[in-house]
Amino acid sequence: MLPPRKNLYERYEPVRRPVEVAFWIVLMGLQAVFGTMVALVDMRTRAVPADNWEVVTWEVSSHLVLLLLVPALVWVERRLSPLVRGHLLRFVALHGAASVAFSLVHVAGMFGLRAAVYALAGAHYDFADWAAQWGYEYLKDVRAYASIVFGIWAYRLFLLRLQGEARVLDAPEAGVVRPAGIRAEPGAFEPSAQQEPLSEPVAPPAPQRPERFLVRKLRREFLIAATDIDWLQAEGNYVGLHVNGHDYLLRATLTDFLTQLDPATFARVHRSHAVNLGRIKEIEPLDGGDARLHMHDGTTVPCSRRYRDALRTGAGAG
């Protein structure tokens, strides 16, 4: 059987991290170069111009700290997104607080780097009035914060569209209950006014579980069966569904989503992973009581010691 043909996202995924790192390094490097050129030209018009090495130090230190702060902004964007209707003020307030922290770290970092470079050059970098300067620096930093966060959000949205987002197709339906006082079908037994109606325990309806999921990807729609899911992984506000070598995202937490799946088929094996018990090929024990699960699709899934007993029970029941 031929392996499934990889789509554009799956071909991009192996090089995704190096490309992202290279993008931010190149972007910050170009900004530092152009910022230095502009500052050098502007310095010529000042009455007391600074040395060229000082100008280079100012610009490079600022952009180097911005580069180091990018991973933190990626984390902030994932934690505060998506923007939920009705929570705009809270959303803005949280980003406002995050931008203040971002600016404080940025200013402290670049001032520290400048002081170190000045010391190596036998000079002294004066930042005694940093509190007065911070207001000016924050006005610049809040623009940088907004630009970087927006770029991260737009890129993540593009990847979601490229990867494909799934949603539950078979929504649970509430049981139909005949209201009191409604007559039964003709010929059915009707209790008389003097006779107490029979009281029989009614078993709660079995929970409705989704059988299929609708996936939208690049203007295409197709269905995947719940039983075709090999394993699942928590990815922030999403659950990654790994199906026949393809990955799809569903907006939910792993804990909530597992309540919709058959516990006889799916079991949690890690804080951020769950598996289809029927797709486990081999369990490889590791030191410390953990294990590594080898799946039939060729991938591996971590299994923590905490969940190994439940895995054995589930696998044995299956």
N, C-alpha and C positions, 0 to 999 in steps of 0.2 A: 504494500500500500504506500503510495507516494505521500510524503509529508505535506501538510497544508501550505498553500502558497502564502508567503508573507505579504502583508499589505505595506503601505508606505510608512505607517507608524511603527510597525514591527521591525522594518529595516532600519529605521532611525533610532530605535530604542538602544541598541548596543553602543552607539556613539553619542548618545544624547548628553551624558554628563560631560565628556571632554568638549563637546561643542558649546555647551552652556558656559563652562568655565572660560574657554577661549573667547567667547563673545564678550563677557564682562571685562576680561583683561584687555582686549583690544579696544573696547569702548572707552574704558577709563584711561587707557594709555593715550588714545587720540585726544580725548578731552584735556588731558594734562598737557599734551604738546601744544594744542591750539590755545589753551589758557595761558601757557607760558609765553607764547609768541605775542599774544595781545598785551600781557602784562609788561613785557620788555619794551614794546612800543610805547605803552602808556607811561612807563618809567622815565622815558626821555623828556617828557614834558614837565616833570616835577622839579622843584627847585633843588631838592636834595635827593638825587636818584640813588637807589640801592644798587649794590653789586649784582651782576648777573647770577652768581651762584645763590644769592639770597632769593631772588625771584624764582629760580628753578626749585629751590627748597620749599618755598611756600606752596607752589602749585602741585608739586609731586607729593608732598606730605598730605595735602588735602585729598587728592584723588586716591592715594594709596589707602587711606583710612576708609574712604567711601567704598573702595573695592572690598576691603575686609568686612564691611558691614552688610554686603549684599546677602550672604546666607541668612543673617538675622532678619532682614526684610522679607526674604522668601518665607521664613517661618511665620512672621507677623501676618503677611498677606493670607496665608493658608488658614491661620487661626481666626482671622476676622472676616473672612469671606465664607459664603456669599452674603451679599447685602440683603437682609430680610426686610420685606415691606413692613412698616410700622416700627422699625428699630433704627431709623435714620439718625436720630440724635445720638443714640448710644454708639452707633457705628462711627460717627464723626468724632465723638468724644474720645473713643478708644484710639482712633488713628491720631487725634491731636496729642494725646498723652504719649503715644509711641513716637511721634515726630519730635517731641521735646527730649525724650530719652535718646533718640537717634542723634539729635544735634549736640547734646551734652557729651556723648561718647565721641562724636566726630571732632568737636573742638578740643577736647582733652587729648585725644590721640594725636591730632596734627600738631598741637602745641608741644606735646612731648617729643615728637619726632624732630620738630624744628629746633628745640632746645638741645637735643643730642647732636644734630648736625652742626649747630653753631659752636657747641663745646669742642667738637672735633676740629673745627676751623680756628679755634682759639678765640672765639668771640662769645658774646653773651646775647641770648634771645630774651627780650624783656616782654613778659606777658603778665605783669603785675595788675594791669587793668583789664584782665580777661572778662570779668563780670560785666563791665561796661561794653566791651566789644561783643559779648555773646548775643545781645539783642540784634545787632547787625548780622552776625553770623547765622542766627536762627532764621532770619528772613530769607537768606540764601539756602539754608539747609532744608527748610520746609518745601521749597520748590524742588530741590533734589530728591527729597523723600517722596513727594507726590509723583514725580516723574518715574522714579525707579519702581515704586509700588504699582503704578499704572502699567508699566511695561511688563512686570511680572504677571499681573492679572491678565493682560491681553495675551501673553504667551501661553499661560496655563489654559485660557479659554480656547485658544487655537489647538492645543494638544488634546483637549477634551473632544473637540469636534473631529479631530483627526483620528483619535482612538475609538470613538464611538461611545455613546452613553446609553445604558439600558434602563428600562423601567418595567415594573410589574405589569403584565398584560391582564392576568386574571385577578381582578380585584375581589377581595372577600365580599360575599353577599350576606346580608343579614337574613336570618331565618324568618320565614313568613309565619306569623302567629295569628290565629283567628280571634278577633276581639270577642270579649264576653258579650252575650246577648244575641249573637248572630246564630241563626238557626242552622242546623246541620242539613245535609242533603236529605231529600224525601226518603222515608223508609228507615232512616237511621234512628238509633235509640235516643229518645229524649226523656230526661228525668222529669217526673211529675213534680208539682209544686210541693207535695208532702215528702218527697223522696230526696235525700241528700245526694248530690252528684258524687260519683265515684272519684276518689282522689288517688291518682296513680303518679308515682314519681316519674318525672320526665328527665331523661338523660340529657345533659348539655350537648349541643351539637358539636361535632368534631370540628376543630379549627380548619378553616379554609386555607389551603396552601397553594401558592402560585405554581402552575405547571409550566408556564412559558413566560418568556421575557421578550419584549420588543426592543430591538437595538436600532438606533439611528446612527448612521455613519456616512458622512460625505453625501448627504441627500439620498441615501439608500436606507431602506428599512427591511429587516428580516427578523425571524423568530429563532430563539434558542430555547431548548427545553431545560427545565431545572435539573433533570437527571443527567444532562450532558456536562454540567459544571464539574470540573476536576477538583479545583480548590479555590479558596477565597482568601483575600488579603485586605486588611484594613489600610486605607490610604487617605488619611485625613477625614474629610467629610464624605468620602466615598468608600465603597467596597469594590475591590477589583475582582471581577469574575474571570477565571481562567478556564477557557472552554476550547478544547481541541487545538491547543497551541495558539489561541487568540486571546487577547485581553480586552475586557469591556468594563466600564465603570457604571455603578449604580449608586445614586445619591441616597445613602443611608449609613448608619453605623453598623459595624460587624455584629455587635450584640443584638441590636434590633432586628437585623436581617435574618439572623439565625433562628429567631422565634417564628419566622414564616416558613422555614424549611423543615423537612421531615427529620426529627432527631435520630431516627433509625438509619438514616442515610448519611446525614452530615454531622460531623462532630468537631468541636473546637479543639485544636491541638497546641495552640500557642496564644499569647495575648493578642496577636495581630493576624493569626492564621486559622483557617478551618478547612477541612478536607471532606471530599466524598469518599466514604469508607470503601466503597466498591472500586475506587480507582487507585488504592494503595497497592503497590507492587511488592515493596519490601520495607521493613522497619530496621534501620541500622542503629543499634545502641551506641551512645556516646558516653564519655566520662561525665560523672556528676549526676547521672540519672536521666539526662536528656537523650533525645534520639533524632535521627534524620529520616524522614519519610521519602522513599523513592516512589514516584508516581508513574503510572502507565504512560503518561505523555512525555516521560523523560526528564521532568523537572524534579527538584527536591524541595521539601517543605520542612521547616524546623518544627520539632515537637518538644515542648518543655516537660520537665519532670512532673510538674503539677497536673498535666493533662494525660499522662501516659496510662494511668489506671482506667480513666474514662474511655480512652482509645481502645484498650484491650477489651473492655466490656462491650463497646459498640461494635468492634470488629467481630467479636465472638457472637454477638446477637445477629449480625448480618450473615 
